[in-house]
């Protein structure tokens, strides 16, 4: 599977490689993720043209995005078969990312050609109600460049890029040899789809402390989103608003927590999402509250208004419900200890439809998709 890649060529390098100009808004990208607009190359008469389209076919009423299509079964899939005649395109890339599982950890690796050349991934583009969308074709891996699924992007050999665009049978086309690709570990910065910069693709060397921690099983928490706005010297004396959410699939099952911290004017101060391993939904909800208060105590000593769609958590923390389960009682104790850092903490039960709760829920689901789906 291909769910993240980079395209770091300059405009001049791109033109030298393809003899076609990039759109005016083009700039190198080190962290391209699903749902974003990506650059494609399509036939245009006797030449080629470039444009930006959204990565992912929107599928179903829940707006799920389909990022990849298996090259081996395109002719068997009604969704893709017509596009072999009308929707072929090239997706230029400098390299792509895979995640390898080590215990509870999924370690990101970057795969690229041995030089700085731009490679081409085979793609299919279509027009839909939401605009033009593209999927990247994948195939089985024949070398070290393997993700957990054993699938890799279909990287076309330079000499077969034009043949693919002109309609040649994809099974007869040559792929860029897997054994010529370079593969190395990179830092966890790639897990945040909003992060950019050359450090994303630099080789990452684990410290002895990190290696020792992972050998012992390591922390199960994996932070996916962690942003904080630099506050003024005065901080936020008027206090803050906090929105939290937690989610567990199969309950108990893989779980995540998220929070959003706003100032009194409604401006975002911090947002956070993390995978917390195997847990119940209630544990995830409490973990979100605890994580948010831990962050907030570094920002203010003023009053806190905390909003959650978990009626259980809010009513236990306000004393309307008795806490009968030992593991939840420990969480309540942690919350009470954190409350001492603030002038006052007030808890509010809000519906799931609240815009900020929806945002936290989206962060949770994104985190779970990143951590439990095959990359």
C-alpha positions in Angstrom: 0.0 0.0 0.0 1.1 3.6 -0.6 -0.3 6.2 1.8 2.5 8.8 2.0 5.2 9.9 -0.5 7.5 12.9 -1.3 8.2 15.0 -4.4 11.1 17.2 -3.7 12.3 18.2 -7.2 12.7 21.9 -8.0 10.7 23.3 -10.9 13.8 23.3 -13.1 14.7 19.7 -12.1 11.1 18.7 -12.9 11.2 20.4 -16.3 14.6 18.8 -17.1 13.2 15.3 -16.3 9.8 15.5 -18.0 10.1 18.5 -20.5 6.8 19.8 -19.1 6.2 22.8 -16.9 4.7 22.5 -13.4 1.7 24.6 -12.3 2.5 28.0 -10.8 1.6 26.8 -7.3 4.1 23.9 -7.4 6.5 23.6 -4.6 8.6 20.6 -3.3 6.8 18.5 -0.7 8.4 16.1 1.8 5.2 14.7 3.3 2.3 14.2 0.9 -0.7 12.3 2.4 -4.1 11.1 1.4 -6.9 13.6 0.7 -4.4 16.2 -0.4 -4.0 17.6 -3.9 -1.1 15.9 -5.7 0.6 16.6 -9.0 -0.1 14.3 -12.0 1.1 14.1 -15.6 -1.4 13.2 -18.4 -1.2 13.0 -22.2 -2.2 16.2 -24.0 -2.3 15.7 -27.7 1.2 15.0 -28.8 2.6 16.2 -25.5 1.9 16.1 -21.8 0.3 18.4 -19.2 0.5 18.7 -15.5 -2.3 19.4 -13.0 -3.3 18.9 -9.3 -6.0 16.4 -8.4 -7.1 15.0 -5.0 -5.5 11.8 -3.9 -8.1 9.2 -3.2 -11.4 8.1 -4.7 -14.3 9.1 -2.4 -16.2 5.9 -1.8 -19.6 5.4 -0.1 -21.8 7.6 2.0 -19.1 7.9 4.7 -16.7 9.6 2.4 -13.9 7.0 2.8 -11.0 7.5 0.5 -9.6 4.7 -1.7 -5.9 5.5 -2.2 -4.7 2.5 -4.1 -5.7 -0.1 -6.8 -4.1 -3.5 -7.4 -2.5 -3.5 -10.8 -3.1 -7.3 -11.1 -6.9 -7.0 -10.9 -7.7 -3.7 -12.7 -9.6 -5.5 -15.5 -11.7 -7.3 -13.0 -12.9 -4.2 -11.2 -15.8 -2.2 -12.7 -14.5 0.9 -10.9 -11.1 0.8 -12.6 -11.5 -1.0 -15.9 -13.0 2.0 -17.8 -10.2 4.2 -16.5 -7.6 2.1 -18.3 -8.8 3.7 -21.5 -9.6 7.2 -20.2 -7.8 7.9 -17.0 -4.1 6.9 -17.1 -1.7 9.2 -15.5 1.8 9.4 -14.0 2.3 10.4 -10.4 5.8 11.8 -10.0 7.6 11.1 -6.8 11.0 11.3 -5.2 10.2 8.4 -2.9 7.6 6.9 -0.6 7.1 5.8 3.0 6.3 2.4 4.5 5.8 1.4 8.1 7.3 -1.8 9.6 5.9 -3.2 12.8 8.2 -3.8 15.8 6.2 -4.9 18.8 3.7 -2.1 19.6 5.6 0.3 17.4 5.2 1.0 13.7 8.5 2.3 12.4 8.5 4.6 9.3 11.0 3.9 6.5 11.7 6.0 3.4 12.2 4.3 0.0 13.9 6.1 -2.8 16.1 5.7 -5.9 19.8 5.7 -5.3 20.2 9.1 -6.9 17.9 12.2 -6.7 16.0 11.2 -9.8 12.2 11.5 -9.9 10.4 8.3 -10.4 6.8 7.8 -11.8 4.1 5.9 -10.0 1.3 4.5 -12.3 -2.0 6.2 -11.5 -5.7 6.3 -12.6 -7.6 9.6 -12.5 -11.4 10.1 -12.7 -13.9 13.0 -12.5 -16.5 12.8 -9.7 -19.0 15.0 -8.0 -16.3 16.4 -5.7 -13.8 17.0 -8.6 -11.0 15.0 -10.1 -9.5 12.2 -8.0 -6.6 9.8 -8.5 -5.5 6.4 -7.1 -2.0 5.0 -7.2 -1.5 1.5 -8.5 0.3 -1.1 -6.4 1.8 -4.4 -7.0 3.7 -7.1 -5.1 7.1 -6.4 -3.8 10.1 -8.2 -5.2 12.8 -7.0 -2.9 13.5 -5.3 0.4 11.2 -2.4 -0.3 8.3 -4.1 1.4 5.6 -2.8 3.8 3.6 -5.0 6.1 1.2 -5.8 3.3 3.9 -6.9 0.9 2.5 -4.2 -1.6 4.5 -1.4 -3.1 3.6 1.4 -5.6 3.9 0.3 -9.3 7.0 2.3 -10.2 7.4 2.4 -14.0 10.7 2.0 -15.6 11.7 5.3 -17.4 11.4 3.7 -20.9 7.8 2.4 -20.2 6.3 5.7 -18.8 5.1 6.7 -22.2 3.9 3.2 -23.0 1.7 3.2 -19.9 0.1 6.6 -20.8 -0.6 5.3 -24.4 -2.5 2.3 -23.2 -0.1 -0.6 -23.1 -1.0 -3.7 -21.1 0.3 -2.9 -17.6 1.3 -6.6 -17.0 3.7 -6.3 -19.9 5.4 -3.2 -18.6 8.8 -3.1 -16.8 9.0 -1.9 -13.2 11.8 0.0 -11.5 13.9 -2.8 -9.9 13.2 -3.1 -6.2 16.7 -4.2 -5.5 18.0 -0.8 -6.8 16.0 1.2 -4.3 17.5 2.6 -1.1 15.6 2.1 2.1 16.3 3.6 5.5 14.5 4.5 8.8 13.2 8.0 9.3 11.9 9.8 12.3 8.3 9.7 13.6 7.8 13.3 12.3 6.3 11.7 9.2 3.3 10.6 11.2 2.1 14.2 11.4 0.6 15.0 8.0 1.0 18.7 8.6 4.7 18.6 9.1 7.0 19.5 6.2 10.8 19.9 5.7 13.9 18.1 4.6 14.2 16.5 8.1 11.2 14.3 7.2 13.3 12.2 4.8 16.7 12.3 6.6 18.0 8.9 7.9 17.0 8.5 11.6 19.4 6.8 14.0 17.9 5.5 17.2 19.6 6.6 20.4 20.7 3.8 22.8 17.9 4.8 25.2 15.3 4.4 22.4 16.6 1.0 21.4 16.6 -0.1 25.1 13.0 1.1 25.5 11.8 -0.7 22.4 13.6 -3.9 23.4 11.7 -3.8 26.7 8.4 -3.3 24.9 8.5 0.5 24.9 5.6 2.8 25.5 2.4 1.8 23.8 1.5 5.4 23.2 2.2 6.8 19.8 1.7 10.5 19.2 0.3 11.2 15.8 -0.7 14.9 16.1 0.9 17.3 18.6 0.7 21.1 17.9 0.9 24.0 20.2 0.7 27.7 19.6 3.4 29.7 21.3 1.7 31.8 24.0 2.5 35.3 25.1 4.6 35.9 28.2 1.4 36.3 30.2 0.1 33.0 29.1 -3.7 32.6 29.3 -4.7 34.1 32.7 -8.4 34.1 31.7 -8.2 30.3 31.4 -8.9 27.9 28.6 -11.6 25.8 26.9 -10.8 22.1 26.4 -12.6 19.6 24.1 -11.7 15.9 24.4 -12.6 12.6 22.8 -11.6 9.0 23.1 -12.3 6.1 20.8 -11.8 2.3 20.9 -12.6 0.0 18.0 -14.3 -3.2 19.1 -14.3 -1.8 22.7 -12.0 -3.0 24.1 -9.6 -2.8 21.1 -7.2 -0.4 19.5 -7.8 3.0 21.1 -6.9 6.6 20.6 -7.4 9.9 22.4 -7.5 13.5 21.2 -8.0 17.0 22.6 -8.4 20.5 21.3 -7.5 23.5 23.5 -9.0 27.0 22.8 -8.5 30.4 24.3 -11.4 32.4 25.5 -11.7 34.0 22.0 -12.1 30.6 20.4 -8.6 30.5 18.9 -6.8 27.1 18.8 -4.0 27.0 21.3 -3.1 23.3 21.0 -4.4 20.0 19.4 -3.2 16.5 20.1 -4.0 12.9 19.1 -2.3 9.7 20.2 -2.7 6.0 19.8 -2.8 4.4 23.3 -2.8 0.7 22.5 -5.5 -1.8 23.6 -8.1 -0.1 25.8 -11.8 0.4 26.4 -13.7 3.4 25.2 -14.0 4.8 28.7 -10.3 4.5 29.3 -9.7 6.3 26.1 -12.0 9.1 27.1 -10.3 9.5 30.5 -6.9 9.4 28.8 -7.9 12.3 26.6 -9.0 14.3 29.7 -5.8 13.6 31.6 -3.6 14.4 28.5 -5.4 17.6 28.0 -5.1 18.8 31.6 -1.4 17.9 31.6 -1.0 20.1 28.5 -3.1 22.9 29.9 -1.2 23.2 33.2 1.8 24.3 31.1 -0.3 27.1 29.6 -2.4 28.6 32.4 -3.3 28.6 36.0 -6.7 30.1 35.3 -10.1 28.4 35.2 -10.7 25.5 32.8 -14.0 24.6 31.0 -13.7 21.0 29.8 -16.2 19.6 27.3 -16.7 16.0 26.5 -19.4 13.9 24.8 -18.9 11.1 27.3 -21.7 11.4 29.7 -20.2 8.8 32.0 -16.9 10.7 32.3 -18.5 14.1 32.9 -21.0 12.7 35.5 -18.3 10.8 37.3 -16.1 13.9 37.5 -19.0 16.1 38.7 -20.0 13.5 41.3 -23.4 12.6 39.8 -22.2 9.0 39.1 -20.3 6.8 41.5 -17.0 5.4 40.2 -17.2 1.6 40.8 -14.4 0.2 38.6 -10.9 0.3 39.9 -9.2 1.3 36.7 -11.5 4.3 36.2 -11.1 5.2 39.9 -7.3 5.5 39.3 -8.0 7.8 36.3 -10.3 10.0 38.4 -7.5 10.2 41.0 -5.1 11.5 38.3 -7.7 14.0 37.2 -8.2 15.3 40.8 -4.4 15.7 41.2 -4.2 17.7 37.9 -7.2 19.9 38.9 -5.1 21.4 41.7 -3.0 23.3 39.1 -6.0 25.4 38.0 -8.2 28.0 39.7 -11.3 25.9 38.8 -12.2 23.1 36.4 -15.8 22.8 35.2 -17.0 19.8 33.2 -19.6 20.0 30.5 -21.5 17.2 28.8 -22.0 18.2 25.1 -23.5 16.3 22.1 -21.3 14.5 19.6 -22.5 17.0 17.0 -20.5 19.8 18.6 -18.1 21.1 16.0 -15.0 20.8 18.3 -16.0 17.3 19.5 -16.4 16.3 15.8 -12.9 17.6 15.2 -11.5 15.5 18.1 -13.4 12.5 16.8 -11.9 13.0 13.4 -8.4 13.1 15.0 -9.1 9.9 16.9 -10.3 8.1 13.7 -7.4 9.4 11.7 -5.0 8.2 14.4 -6.6 4.7 14.5 -6.4 4.5 10.7 -2.8 5.5 10.7 -1.8 3.0 13.4 -3.9 -0.1 12.8 -4.3 -0.1 9.1 -1.6 -1.5 6.9 0.5 1.3 5.3 
